[in-house]
Structure formats: structure tokens, C-alpha cells
Amino acid sequence: MFKNIKAWAKSLKRQIFILYYAYQDPRTPWYAKLFTACVVAYAFSPIDLIPDFIPILRYLDDVILLPIGIWLALKMIPNNVLSDCEVKAEERMKNGKPKNWIVGSLIVLVWSFIIIWAFIKIYSFFS
């Protein structure tokens, strides 16, 4: 079972790298670039949309949302672009993943606003 999960995770990682290079390819349509950029930025972000301290739901983005985003992005990109990017992805996987600190910062900002809003609502409720 763990072997299957590990293989699935490696496959997802490989697909993210393929999308990373497909986004940069000029043959990729603009709408696919836009969607792919969002998926790749989120995958490389050091912070999850759903924080890890939320029980059960913390895996929702990694197990459901991210694979669906990857699948949709791969469907939007032409096959010749994907085949060229697969070669680049194999080489990049050996060197590690790039980090997207901008998206990570935006996610921290969104959660900060949610927490501040919740504190204001709780404070006004008890006042």
C-alpha cells in the first residue's frame, strides 16, 4: 500500500514539473498558461490553502484539489508540448523543486485576514 502511495506521489511531482515547463513554452495556449501557472504556483508554494492544523481537511488540497488541477491543466496543453516538457521535467526532478514565495505570502495574507476578521467578530459579539 505504501509503495503505491509513494509511486502516486512521485507521479504527481513529475506532472508538476511537466506543467512548470509547459507554462513557459510559447506553444502553450494563453488560457492553459494561466491555469497552469496557478496550479504550479500553488504546488510549489510552501504554504497550503488549507492549513495543516485543521484536522482531516488538511489533506483535502493535497489529495483532491491539486490532482484535479494537474489533470485539468494537462488536458489543456497540446501533446507535442507535453512530450517536450517531459524530458525537461525528468532532469529537473533530480535537482529539487523551485519555491514560490509570492503565492505563499498571499496565502498567509488571506489566512491572516480571516483570523483578524474572526477575532473582530468574536470581540464585537462579547462587547
Backbone as CSV, one residue per row, in Angstrom:
resi,resn,N_x,N_y,N_z,CA_x,CA_y,CA_z,C_x,C_y,C_z
1,MET,0.822,-1.195,0.000,0.000,0.000,0.000,0.864,1.255,0.000
2,PHE,1.858,1.309,0.875,2.722,2.485,0.935,3.530,2.643,-0.348
3,LYS,3.822,1.529,-0.982,4.553,1.573,-2.246,3.713,2.257,-3.320
4,ASN,2.416,1.954,-3.338,1.511,2.576,-4.299,1.357,4.073,-4.043
5,ILE,1.257,4.440,-2.786,1.121,5.854,-2.427,2.383,6.613,-2.812
6,LYS,3.527,6.020,-2.555,4.792,6.657,-2.904,4.919,6.828,-4.425
7,ALA,4.514,5.827,-5.175,4.560,5.909,-6.641,3.602,6.986,-7.155
8,TRP,2.423,7.084,-6.540,1.446,8.096,-6.924,1.982,9.503,-6.642
9,ALA,2.602,9.682,-5.496,3.173,10.980,-5.132,4.305,11.356,-6.094
10,LYS,5.124,10.404,-6.470,6.205,10.673,-7.410,5.647,11.044,-8.782
11,SER,4.572,10.398,-9.168,3.924,10.708,-10.441,3.368,12.136,-10.423
12,LEU,2.748,12.528,-9.316,2.241,13.904,-9.194,3.373,14.913,-9.279
13,LYS,4.463,14.621,-8.607,5.615,15.518,-8.626,6.141,15.669,-10.051
14,ARG,6.226,14.579,-10.755,6.693,14.603,-12.148,5.752,15.443,-13.012
15,GLN,4.451,15.277,-12.813,3.484,16.039,-13.584,3.559,17.536,-13.289
16,ILE,3.840,17.891,-12.043,4.003,19.304,-11.697,5.186,19.894,-12.452
17,PHE,6.285,19.165,-12.525,7.439,19.655,-13.265,7.145,19.767,-14.753
18,ILE,6.371,18.844,-15.289,5.966,18.943,-16.696,5.156,20.216,-16.902
19,LEU,4.224,20.480,-16.004,3.423,21.702,-16.100,4.279,22.957,-15.939
20,TYR,5.276,22.874,-15.088,6.187,24.001,-14.875,6.854,24.411,-16.187
21,TYR,7.304,23.440,-16.947,7.951,23.737,-18.222,6.935,24.036,-19.317
22,ALA,5.765,23.429,-19.267,4.734,23.701,-20.276,4.240,25.136,-20.164
23,TYR,4.174,25.653,-18.942,3.767,27.048,-18.738,4.718,28.002,-19.449
24,GLN,5.976,27.682,-19.465,6.989,28.557,-20.060,7.097,28.398,-21.575
25,ASP,6.494,27.373,-22.119,6.591,27.091,-23.549,5.672,28.023,-24.339
26,PRO,6.188,28.676,-25.385,5.359,29.606,-26.169,4.249,28.909,-26.967
27,ARG,4.333,27.612,-27.152,3.296,26.875,-27.889,2.065,26.577,-27.042
28,THR,2.141,26.822,-25.756,1.011,26.579,-24.857,0.012,27.731,-24.995
29,PRO,-1.286,27.423,-25.186,-2.299,28.481,-25.295,-2.360,29.337,-24.026
30,TRP,-2.785,30.582,-24.180,-2.785,31.525,-23.057,-3.666,31.050,-21.898
31,TYR,-4.836,30.491,-22.194,-5.731,30.042,-21.128,-5.115,28.868,-20.355
32,ALA,-4.386,28.007,-21.068,-3.709,26.896,-20.407,-2.553,27.415,-19.561
33,LYS,-1.853,28.437,-20.068,-0.758,29.041,-19.293,-1.282,29.633,-17.993
34,LEU,-2.395,30.339,-18.082,-2.966,30.980,-16.900,-3.353,29.946,-15.848
35,PHE,-4.074,28.918,-16.258,-4.494,27.877,-15.318,-3.298,27.099,-14.787
36,THR,-2.379,26.757,-15.686,-1.190,26.001,-15.296,-0.330,26.791,-14.317
37,ALA,-0.201,28.092,-14.553,0.580,28.939,-13.643,-0.007,28.896,-12.233
38,CYS,-1.324,28.912,-12.135,-1.965,28.845,-10.815,-1.719,27.497,-10.144
39,VAL,-1.834,26.426,-10.899,-1.627,25.081,-10.332,-0.182,24.902,-9.883
40,VAL,0.751,25.306,-10.743,2.178,25.153,-10.416,2.560,26.043,-9.240
41,ALA,2.076,27.279,-9.241,2.394,28.189,-8.134,1.880,27.632,-6.813
42,TYR,0.680,27.076,-6.842,0.146,26.503,-5.618,0.928,25.262,-5.187
43,ALA,1.299,24.445,-6.147,2.055,23.225,-5.821,3.426,23.551,-5.243
44,PHE,4.066,24.587,-5.755,5.396,24.961,-5.280,5.352,25.873,-4.060
45,SER,4.160,26.332,-3.708,4.024,27.222,-2.564,4.385,26.486,-1.277
46,PRO,5.128,27.141,-0.405,5.496,26.490,0.863,4.340,26.422,1.855
47,ILE,3.227,27.067,1.527,2.085,27.114,2.439,0.854,26.580,1.713
48,ASP,0.059,25.762,2.409,-1.153,25.196,1.834,-2.327,26.150,1.982
49,LEU,-3.280,26.035,1.068,-4.512,26.818,1.144,-5.291,26.432,2.396
50,ILE,-5.337,25.144,2.672,-5.988,24.641,3.887,-4.865,24.281,4.854
51,PRO,-4.739,25.034,5.951,-3.618,24.807,6.877,-3.610,23.401,7.468
52,ASP,-2.427,22.943,7.799,-2.256,21.590,8.314,-2.812,21.395,9.724
53,PHE,-3.113,22.478,10.437,-3.636,22.305,11.790,-5.139,22.004,11.799
54,ILE,-5.798,22.052,10.640,-7.218,21.713,10.558,-7.330,20.203,10.336
55,PRO,-7.888,19.475,11.309,-7.948,18.016,11.188,-8.739,17.562,9.963
56,ILE,-8.358,16.483,9.393,-8.968,15.807,8.250,-8.945,16.666,6.986
57,LEU,-9.429,17.896,7.047,-9.469,18.764,5.873,-8.085,19.172,5.381
58,ARG,-7.083,19.035,6.216,-5.741,19.477,5.847,-5.189,18.716,4.651
59,TYR,-5.695,17.541,4.397,-5.229,16.748,3.260,-6.068,16.964,2.003
60,LEU,-7.143,17.714,2.128,-8.059,17.919,1.007,-7.368,18.516,-0.202
61,ASP,-6.550,19.532,-0.002,-5.891,20.175,-1.139,-4.831,19.279,-1.768
62,ASP,-4.100,18.541,-0.965,-3.029,17.692,-1.498,-3.549,16.423,-2.171
63,VAL,-4.652,15.902,-1.691,-5.153,14.623,-2.193,-6.230,14.791,-3.267
64,ILE,-6.988,15.876,-3.210,-8.088,16.049,-4.164,-7.886,17.254,-5.071
65,LEU,-7.725,18.437,-4.504,-7.685,19.657,-5.313,-6.478,19.724,-6.247
66,LEU,-5.313,19.434,-5.737,-4.104,19.505,-6.560,-4.115,18.486,-7.702
67,PRO,-4.448,17.208,-7.454,-4.515,16.264,-8.581,-5.555,16.650,-9.644
68,ILE,-6.693,17.199,-9.207,-7.699,17.638,-10.185,-7.155,18.795,-11.011
69,GLY,-6.489,19.742,-10.351,-5.880,20.859,-11.074,-4.829,20.390,-12.060
70,ILE,-4.003,19.442,-11.648,-2.976,18.891,-12.540,-3.624,18.221,-13.742
71,TRP,-4.627,17.412,-13.497,-5.320,16.701,-14.569,-5.925,17.671,-15.581
72,LEU,-6.609,18.717,-15.079,-7.215,19.706,-15.977,-6.161,20.453,-16.786
73,ALA,-5.085,20.833,-16.132,-4.018,21.564,-16.827,-3.386,20.699,-17.911
74,LEU,-3.154,19.435,-17.615,-2.559,18.531,-18.613,-3.473,18.354,-19.820
75,LYS,-4.782,18.389,-19.603,-5.739,18.262,-20.708,-5.735,19.494,-21.609
76,MET,-5.375,20.654,-21.078,-5.387,21.903,-21.851,-4.147,22.093,-22.728
77,ILE,-3.087,21.381,-22.426,-1.803,21.595,-23.102,-1.657,20.616,-24.263
78,PRO,-1.199,21.101,-25.429,-1.011,20.203,-26.589,-0.014,19.081,-26.288
79,ASN,-0.256,17.918,-26.887,0.573,16.733,-26.636,2.038,16.929,-27.017
80,ASN,2.304,17.662,-28.113,3.704,17.866,-28.507,4.458,18.705,-27.481
81,VAL,3.766,19.646,-26.847,4.392,20.451,-25.789,4.668,19.565,-24.571
82,LEU,3.701,18.731,-24.229,3.870,17.848,-23.069,5.036,16.880,-23.257
83,SER,5.152,16.331,-24.448,6.239,15.372,-24.670,7.605,16.050,-24.569
84,ASP,7.726,17.286,-25.057,8.988,18.017,-24.921,9.283,18.364,-23.465
85,CYS,8.247,18.687,-22.722,8.429,19.093,-21.329,8.717,17.902,-20.418
86,GLU,8.311,16.710,-20.809,8.590,15.521,-20.002,10.091,15.288,-19.854
87,VAL,10.827,15.528,-20.931,12.281,15.343,-20.890,12.906,16.341,-19.915
88,LYS,12.476,17.593,-20.013,12.999,18.624,-19.103,12.625,18.321,-17.653
89,ALA,11.418,17.803,-17.458,10.941,17.519,-16.101,11.763,16.426,-15.426
90,GLU,12.126,15.410,-16.186,12.935,14.322,-15.615,14.266,14.854,-15.087
91,GLU,14.868,15.754,-15.838,16.146,16.329,-15.409,15.957,17.234,-14.196
92,ARG,14.877,18.018,-14.199,14.631,18.961,-13.104,14.318,18.226,-11.792
93,MET,13.665,17.085,-11.878,13.310,16.342,-10.670,14.538,15.924,-9.876
94,LYS,15.638,15.773,-10.555,16.871,15.395,-9.876,17.430,16.547,-9.048
95,ASN,17.049,17.791,-9.387,17.610,18.981,-8.731,16.709,19.590,-7.668
96,GLY,15.493,19.100,-7.482,14.583,19.653,-6.479,13.618,20.643,-7.085
97,LYS,12.656,21.094,-6.281,11.618,21.979,-6.800,11.905,23.436,-6.461
98,PRO,11.471,24.350,-7.348,11.574,25.769,-7.034,10.493,26.164,-6.028
99,LYS,10.711,27.197,-5.273,9.734,27.672,-4.295,9.042,28.911,-4.847
100,ASN,7.771,29.056,-4.535,7.026,30.233,-4.939,6.623,30.981,-3.677
101,TRP,7.446,31.901,-3.265,7.212,32.632,-2.028,6.132,33.690,-2.191
102,ILE,5.874,34.141,-3.406,4.822,35.141,-3.631,3.461,34.526,-3.320
103,VAL,3.188,33.366,-3.880,1.908,32.703,-3.621,1.813,32.312,-2.153
104,GLY,2.901,31.844,-1.590,2.905,31.513,-0.164,2.565,32.714,0.693
105,SER,3.107,33.865,0.337,2.814,35.100,1.068,1.345,35.492,0.926
106,LEU,0.805,35.320,-0.274,-0.610,35.638,-0.480,-1.514,34.733,0.360
107,ILE,-1.172,33.476,0.450,-1.980,32.553,1.256,-1.890,32.921,2.733
108,VAL,-0.702,33.284,3.200,-0.549,33.747,4.587,-1.389,34.999,4.808
109,LEU,-1.393,35.900,3.849,-2.173,37.135,3.951,-3.667,36.833,4.042
110,VAL,-4.149,35.935,3.207,-5.570,35.571,3.232,-5.944,34.982,4.586
111,TRP,-5.136,34.045,5.092,-5.440,33.448,6.391,-5.320,34.473,7.520
112,SER,-4.418,35.426,7.392,-4.299,36.486,8.405,-5.568,37.322,8.444
113,PHE,-6.087,37.677,7.267,-7.331,38.437,7.222,-8.501,37.645,7.806
114,ILE,-8.548,36.365,7.539,-9.617,35.520,8.086,-9.530,35.476,9.606
115,ILE,-8.330,35.323,10.137,-8.150,35.263,11.594,-8.484,36.608,12.234
116,ILE,-8.030,37.704,11.621,-8.341,39.040,12.155,-9.846,39.290,12.125
117,TRP,-10.484,38.924,11.009,-11.932,39.089,10.888,-12.652,38.284,11.970
118,ALA,-12.206,37.052,12.213,-12.834,36.211,13.238,-12.665,36.825,14.624
119,PHE,-11.475,37.355,14.932,-11.261,37.996,16.231,-12.145,39.234,16.384
120,ILE,-12.302,40.002,15.320,-13.158,41.193,15.385,-14.608,40.788,15.627
121,LYS,-15.064,39.762,14.940,-16.441,39.292,15.136,-16.655,38.758,16.542
122,ILE,-15.698,37.995,17.034,-15.815,37.455,18.400,-15.778,38.580,19.410
123,TYR,-14.900,39.542,19.218,-14.800,40.686,20.140,-16.096,41.502,20.151
124,SER,-16.643,41.760,18.957,-17.879,42.535,18.884,-19.068,41.762,19.442
125,PHE,-19.029,40.456,19.364,-20.096,39.633,19.931,-20.124,39.716,21.456
126,PHE,-18.953,39.735,22.078,-18.864,39.771,23.530,-18.855,41.179,24.102
127,SER,-18.842,42.191,23.262,-18.830,43.569,23.745,-20.217,44.115,23.974
